[in-house]
């Protein structure tokens, strides 16, 4: 893959991720936090956690993406 093609693909990915972060600034996920076995019984505790992506981070990703996609002279 040519470096220009790789730069363009990375820039486009950053722009799309930035747009997605602006559209959905909070996403949730579930993780297993505790497992316990008591004889034949098994217990699992799942915790729901969420992550907030700041708007400035989404805009910064988009700006870097535009710089990478923008055609260079020379």
N, C-alpha and C positions, 0 to 999 in steps of 0.2 A: 504494500500500500504506500502511495506517495505521501510525503509529509504534508503537502497542501490538502490532500483528501482527508488525512487524519485530523488536521487542524479544523477543517470545515465540519467534520462529523462531531468532533468534541464541542465545537461552538454551537452547533445545532442542538446537541444534547443538553448543553447548559441552558440554552434559551427555553427549550421545552420543559426542563425541570423547574426553571424559574417561574414559568407560567403556571405550571401545576401547583407550585408552592403558594402562588398568589391566589389561585382558585380554591385550594384546600389547605389552609394554613395550619390545621390541626389534624393529626391522624393518630389513631389508636391501634394498639396491638395487645395481644394476650401472651403472657409468659407463665411458665410453671415456676413456682417459687419454692414449694415445699413438697417433698414426697415422704410418706411414712408407710411402713409395713408393720402390721401387728398380726402376726400369725398368717392366716389366709387372707386377711383384709389388707387392701392397699388404699391409701388416701393420697390425693393430689390436690394442692391448692393452686388455683390459677389467679393471677393478678392482672387486672386490666390497667394498662398505662397509656398515657398519651404524650405526644411530642408536639410542641408548637414551633413552627418555623417563622422567625421574624421576617417582616416585609422587607427590611433592609438587606437581609441575606438573599432573598429571592431576587430583588432588584440588582444586587451585586452580581449574582450568577448570570442574570440576563445581560448585564453590561459586558462582562467578560466574554460571554458567548458572542455578542455582536462584534466585539473587537476581533475575535478569532475568525468569524465568518466574513467580515468585511474584506473585500479584495485589496491586495497590496499592489502598489506600483513597482515595477522593476522586475 
